Each structure stands twice: as structure tokens, then as C-alpha cells.
Amino acid sequence: MPEIEQSLAEARKVYKPLRGLWKDLRPSISAAEIDAARKEMWQDFPREDIS
């Protein structure tokens, strides 16, 4: 095997798929937390200083 092919074969890494990245953390966000974040995000919209 030529040297460049060998170095390319060694350089390949196995990556975990992103789909299961947080599977073991079991994030649980309640509807109340989502509503609070949404309210905080949109509280200054539309801004009065931009017309």
C-alpha cells in the first residue's frame, strides 16, 4: 500500500452519530420552562428604537 493511502487509512476516525449524543443525559424540559424561555426571548419584540 502506498504511503499516502496508508496515512489516509490511519487518519479516519470513528465518530458517534449526533442523534444519540445526549441520550444518556436524559434532558427533561417542562412545558413551563419552555414557556418561560419563550416569554423572556420575545419580551422586547418589536423594539421601539427601530422604526
N, CA, C and O of each residue as an XYZ file, in Angstrom:
204
protein
N       0.856     -1.181      0.000
C       0.000      0.000      0.000
C       0.901      1.243      0.000
O       1.789      1.366      0.843
N       0.673      2.152     -0.935
C       1.482      3.376     -0.949
C       1.351      4.142      0.363
O       0.367      4.017      1.092
N       2.359      4.923      0.628
C       2.441      5.649      1.905
C       1.261      6.598      2.121
O       0.750      6.695      3.237
N       0.824      7.297      1.077
C      -0.278      8.252      1.242
C      -1.594      7.538      1.552
O      -2.385      8.021      2.361
N      -1.832      6.389      0.913
C      -3.054      5.643      1.203
C      -3.047      5.111      2.630
O      -4.082      5.082      3.297
N      -1.877      4.693      3.090
C      -1.762      4.186      4.452
C      -2.023      5.299      5.462
O      -2.716      5.075      6.454
N      -1.484      6.490      5.228
C      -1.702      7.596      6.162
C      -3.164      8.041      6.149
O      -3.694      8.432      7.189
N      -3.823      7.989      4.991
C      -5.245      8.330      4.925
C      -6.086      7.300      5.666
O      -7.048      7.659      6.345
N      -5.739      6.044      5.543
C      -6.479      4.994      6.229
C      -6.331      5.134      7.739
O      -7.282      4.874      8.476
N      -5.166      5.534      8.208
C      -4.936      5.718      9.640
C      -5.628      6.968     10.161
O      -5.993      7.023     11.335
N      -5.815      7.971      9.313
C      -6.380      9.249      9.743
C      -7.889      9.188      9.952
O      -8.444     10.046     10.639
N      -8.556      8.210      9.385
C     -10.011      8.114      9.540
C     -10.362      7.795     10.982
O      -9.797      6.888     11.592
N     -11.291      8.548     11.505
C     -11.738      8.350     12.877
C     -13.196      7.927     12.868
O     -13.953      8.261     11.957
N     -13.566      7.203     13.875
C     -14.954      6.792     14.016
C     -15.661      7.834     14.867
O     -15.257      8.094     16.001
N     -16.713      8.430     14.325
C     -17.459      9.460     15.029
C     -18.793      8.904     15.511
O     -19.428      8.095     14.834
N     -19.204      9.354     16.696
C     -20.521      8.989     17.195
C     -21.560      9.811     16.442
O     -21.343     10.996     16.189
N     -22.665      9.210     16.089
C     -23.711      9.996     15.432
C     -24.288     11.024     16.397
O     -24.398     10.765     17.595
N     -24.652     12.178     15.877
C     -25.170     13.259     16.714
C     -26.530     12.937     17.302
O     -26.905     13.486     18.338
N     -27.266     12.060     16.655
C     -28.618     11.754     17.097
C     -28.646     11.234     18.537
O     -29.573     11.564     19.276
N     -27.682     10.447     18.952
C     -27.692      9.874     20.294
C     -26.711     10.528     21.247
O     -26.349      9.933     22.262
N     -26.279     11.729     20.945
C     -25.235     12.377     21.731
C     -25.636     12.604     23.180
O     -24.818     12.392     24.075
N     -26.866     13.029     23.440
C     -27.314     13.328     24.805
C     -28.234     12.246     25.359
O     -28.955     12.478     26.329
N     -28.210     11.080     24.753
C     -29.123     10.010     25.140
C     -28.972      9.633     26.611
O     -29.970      9.411     27.296
N     -27.752      9.558     27.099
C     -27.532      9.142     28.480
C     -27.803     10.250     29.490
O     -27.905      9.969     30.684
N     -27.922     11.491     29.051
C     -28.175     12.596     29.981
C     -29.648     12.736     30.329
O     -29.990     13.296     31.370
N     -30.511     12.238     29.477
C     -31.960     12.289     29.694
C     -32.447     13.696     30.035
O     -32.988     13.912     31.119
N     -32.261     14.656     29.125
C     -32.743     16.007     29.415
C     -34.263     16.031     29.501
O     -34.956     15.468     28.653
N     -34.761     16.680     30.520
C     -36.217     16.788     30.653
C     -36.566     18.251     30.898
O     -36.292     18.800     31.965
N     -37.162     18.856     29.909
C     -37.554     20.257     29.988
C     -39.071     20.295     30.060
O     -39.765     19.728     29.216
N     -39.562     20.962     31.066
C     -41.012     21.020     31.239
C     -41.621     22.083     30.330
O     -40.920     22.948     29.806
N     -42.913     22.004     30.157
C     -43.627     22.989     29.343
C     -43.527     24.368     29.971
O     -43.473     25.369     29.257
N     -43.502     24.436     31.298
C     -43.379     25.723     31.988
C     -42.020     26.361     31.708
O     -41.936     27.577     31.537
N     -40.959     25.561     31.659
C     -39.629     26.093     31.352
C     -39.560     26.600     29.914
O     -38.927     27.621     29.644
N     -40.200     25.901     29.007
C     -40.233     26.341     27.612
C     -41.005     27.647     27.494
O     -40.572     28.559     26.791
N     -42.139     27.747     28.173
C     -42.937     28.974     28.146
C     -42.172     30.148     28.736
O     -42.239     31.257     28.206
N     -41.441     29.921     29.833
C     -40.660     30.993     30.461
C     -39.546     31.465     29.530
O     -39.309     32.667     29.410
N     -38.868     30.540     28.878
C     -37.801     30.907     27.945
C     -38.362     31.669     26.750
O     -37.762     32.642     26.295
N     -39.503     31.233     26.245
C     -40.144     31.907     25.114
C     -40.559     33.327     25.501
O     -40.370     34.264     24.725
N     -41.121     33.484     26.694
C     -41.553     34.800     27.160
C     -40.358     35.739     27.304
O     -40.424     36.902     26.907
N     -39.266     35.229     27.874
C     -38.056     36.042     28.044
C     -37.475     36.445     26.695
O     -37.003     37.570     26.530
N     -37.507     35.538     25.739
C     -36.925     35.795     24.431
C     -37.710     36.848     23.654
O     -37.110     37.654     22.944
N     -39.025     36.858     23.771
C     -39.869     37.743     22.981
C     -40.346     38.982     23.732
O     -41.159     39.734     23.195
N     -39.872     39.223     24.949
C     -40.399     40.330     25.749
C     -40.133     41.706     25.142
O     -40.928     42.622     25.352
N     -39.055     41.877     24.405
C     -38.725     43.184     23.832
C     -39.016     43.261     22.334
O     -38.441     44.096     21.637
N     -39.875     42.424     21.849
C     -40.177     42.427     20.426
C     -41.560     42.999     20.193
O     -42.466     42.594     20.922
N     -41.807     43.849     19.307
C     -40.851     44.594     18.496
C     -40.235     45.735     19.293
O     -40.879     46.341     20.149
N     -39.003     46.004     18.996
C     -38.306     47.074     19.706
C     -38.798     48.426     19.219
O     -39.054     48.626     18.032
N     -38.922     49.342     20.158
C     -39.421     50.683     19.839
C     -38.346     51.562     19.198
O     -38.676     52.503     18.475
N     -37.054     51.267     19.453
C     -35.994     52.120     18.925
C     -35.703     51.851     17.446
O     -34.942     52.592     16.826
N     -36.292     50.813     16.884
C     -36.120     50.518     15.460
C     -37.466     50.739     14.783
O     -38.417     49.990     15.004
N     -37.531     51.763     13.966
C     -38.800     52.070     13.288
C     -38.598     52.238     11.815
O     -39.555     52.499     11.087
